[in-house]
Amino acid sequence: MATEGAAASAASVERIIEFDGVVAGYSPSLTILNGTTFDVRRGEITLLIGPNGAGKSTVLKTLFGMLTPRAGEIRFEGARIDGKQPRELLARGIAFVPQGRNLFGSLSVRHNLELGGITLPRGELAGRLDEVLVRFPRIGERIDNQASTLSGGEQKQLEVGRALLLRPRMLLIDEPSIGLSPRLVQEVMTLLRTLADGGTTVLMVEQNVRTALKYANRALVLEMGRLALDRPASELLHDPDLNRLFLGGHVGHRTARATANAYPASGP
């Protein structure tokens, strides 16, 4: 039987992203993240939830270099990345699919995909495109169509496929279910689960919380820019306080204890 020390060491090895006391916002007078601390474990789907304004999307933007932290550290596979530019983070293996539709509707599906691989050597692009089209056969069937003619679900597949051209080890995705029917939401969540099971770690912000929890490994609840709760997704799915947590109810003593257990004090 493994000792507690060995288990702690294994958990450390599994961390692919670490936020450590991160302070960030959109101006000196508008701070959103207030000492945010959490980790993301390799090969899992980690779901960020919380009320509007809690800092969920700000976490993704800060992680992807769109915002520069004013304090704290962000580490990817043990190396500091806070302050790095998105282009460098792409090269390191982090991809970001932002909220909403981020396609060039007047361009073909093929051209939209090729834009995702613009940093690749010319000789590698064709092979990477083939990899994506094998994973997304419906996109392959529409390869020469304008992107604007795709269904909502197909457009989301195209966005994710474009991000996967660079073979990221970490995928950040913000509100993937927006504008999709319940059936297409299930398809997108199944896709993300398949990616995670294949080794691509996923950090997701999603307001369709109950559906997302069915596919995620862990859920992190943010409250006023701080981590309020870290729980296995399957446990939180059945928590009677879930709606209160998501809609902005204060995380009380019971949930605060759960967070303390997830992040025990390391020293005075």
PyMOL commands that set and color helices and strands:
alter all, ss='L'
color gray80, all
select helices_A, chain A and resi 4-14+56-63+86-92+109-116+122-135+137-141+147-149+152-164+182-197+209-215+233-237+242-247+253-262
alter helices_A, ss='H'
color red, helices_A
select strands_A, chain A and resi 15-27+30-41+45-49+71-76+79-80+94-97+170-174+201-205+218-223+226-232
alter strands_A, ss='S'
color yellow, strands_A
deselect
rebuild
show_as cartoon
